Amino acid sequence: AIANSSYQSANNQLNALLNSAYVSFIGVDLTGRISFFNKGAEAMLGYKPEEVVGKKSPDIFHVPEEIAAKCA
């Protein structure tokens, strides 16, 4: 019971950090698609999670010419 309580406390602290408006976290999967977008990223970039989760990150944050220039 004590170990479970410690785990829950650590998990709560991690969730608070990940959802902090002061820290931006954007998680991507192995294909480059956004899988996590916290409140800090929302405040910094102006997108809602439902607008970006599941999309490829460079495609939504950069115009196509920027992406092409970086890959050239």
C-alpha positions as CSV (number, residue, x, y, z in Angstrom):
1,A,0.0,0.0,0.0
2,I,2.9,2.4,0.8
3,A,4.6,1.6,-2.5
4,N,1.4,2.2,-4.4
5,S,0.9,5.5,-2.6
6,S,4.5,6.6,-3.5
7,Y,3.9,5.6,-7.1
8,Q,0.7,7.5,-7.3
9,S,2.3,10.6,-5.7
10,A,5.2,10.5,-8.2
11,N,2.7,10.0,-11.1
12,N,0.7,13.0,-9.9
13,Q,3.8,15.1,-9.8
14,L,4.9,14.0,-13.3
15,N,1.4,14.7,-14.7
16,A,1.5,18.2,-13.1
17,L,4.9,18.9,-14.6
18,L,3.9,17.6,-18.0
19,N,0.8,19.8,-18.0
20,S,2.5,22.9,-16.6
21,A,1.9,26.0,-18.6
22,Y,5.5,27.0,-18.0
23,V,7.1,23.9,-19.7
24,S,6.3,22.8,-23.3
25,F,6.3,19.2,-24.1
26,I,5.5,17.8,-27.5
27,G,5.9,14.0,-27.9
28,V,6.2,12.3,-31.2
29,D,6.1,8.6,-32.2
30,L,8.6,6.7,-34.3
31,T,6.9,7.9,-37.5
32,G,7.1,11.6,-36.5
33,R,3.5,12.0,-35.6
34,I,2.6,14.1,-32.6
35,S,1.3,11.8,-29.8
36,F,1.4,14.3,-26.8
37,F,0.9,18.0,-26.7
38,N,0.7,19.7,-23.2
39,K,-0.8,23.0,-22.0
40,G,2.7,24.7,-22.2
41,A,3.0,23.8,-25.9
42,E,-0.6,25.0,-26.4
43,A,0.2,28.3,-24.7
44,M,3.5,28.8,-26.6
45,L,2.3,27.7,-30.1
46,G,-1.4,28.6,-30.0
47,Y,-2.6,25.2,-31.1
48,K,-5.1,23.0,-29.2
49,P,-4.0,19.3,-28.7
50,E,-6.9,18.1,-30.8
51,E,-5.5,20.2,-33.7
52,V,-2.1,18.6,-33.7
53,V,-2.2,15.2,-32.1
54,G,-1.9,12.6,-34.9
55,K,-0.3,15.0,-37.3
56,K,3.4,15.1,-38.4
57,S,5.1,17.9,-36.5
58,P,7.0,19.7,-39.3
59,D,4.0,19.8,-41.5
60,I,2.0,21.9,-39.1
61,F,4.6,24.2,-37.7
62,H,6.4,25.1,-40.9
63,V,5.4,26.2,-44.4
64,P,6.3,23.6,-47.1
65,E,9.1,25.7,-48.5
66,E,10.9,25.8,-45.1
67,I,10.7,22.0,-44.9
68,A,12.0,21.6,-48.5
69,A,14.9,24.0,-47.8
70,K,16.0,22.1,-44.6
71,C,15.9,18.8,-46.4
72,A,17.8,19.9,-49.5
